[in-house]
Amino acid sequence: MKLRILTGLIMGTFLSVLISGSITLLNTGIDAGFPLRWLKAWALAWAMAVPLAILLGPLARRWAERLAG
């Protein structure tokens, strides 16, 4: 359980930082307000990504194991 939570925290954090940053950059460009917009987008994305990664991680692993044979 500890490994599942840590993995979800790490995956959710990495993915939310990268995706929120990319989408914010594409939608609004870089200017003086970019860091604050990114931070707001990241906070929302992180709050969604981490619990989903923790909950769906085992399912994704089972699917991957089946696909890998």
N, C-alpha and C positions, 0 to 999 in steps of 0.2 A: 504494500500500500504506500509506503514511504517513497519507493522508487517511482510508482505511478504518479504521485503528486509532484515530485521533483521534475519528472520528465514533462508533465503537463505544464508546469510553471516555465520551464526553459523553452519548450516549443512554443507555447502561447506568447511568451515575451518576444522571442526572435521574430516570429511571424507577424505579430501585431506591430512591432517597430518597423519592419521592412514594408509591410503592405500599407500601413497608414501613411508612412513617409512617402512612398511611391505615388499613392493616389492623391495625397495632398499636393505634392509637387506637380503632378500632371494637371490637376484641376485648377490650381491657383498660381503656380509658378513660385519663384523665389523672390521675396522682397523682405522688408523689415518685419512684416507680420508673420512670416512663414513659421518661425520656431513656435510661436504661441498656437497657431492653427494646428501644427503637427502635434503638439503636446495635447491639445484638446481631443484631436482625432485618435491619438494613441491611447489616451486614458479610456475612452469608450471602447476601442478595439480590444485593449488588454482585458477589460472587465468581461468582455464576451469570449475572447479567445482562450483564456486560461481554464475557466470551468469546462468549456467545450472540449478542449484538448484532454483534460483529465477524464471526462466522461466518455468521450469517443475514442480515446487512445487504444483501449483494449479491443474494441471492435475493428479498428483500422489494422491492428496487428494480426488479428485472426484472418481478416481478408487477405492481407499481404502473405501470410503463411500459406493460405489456400492457393493463391495465385502462383506462388513460388514453387508449389508442389511439395 
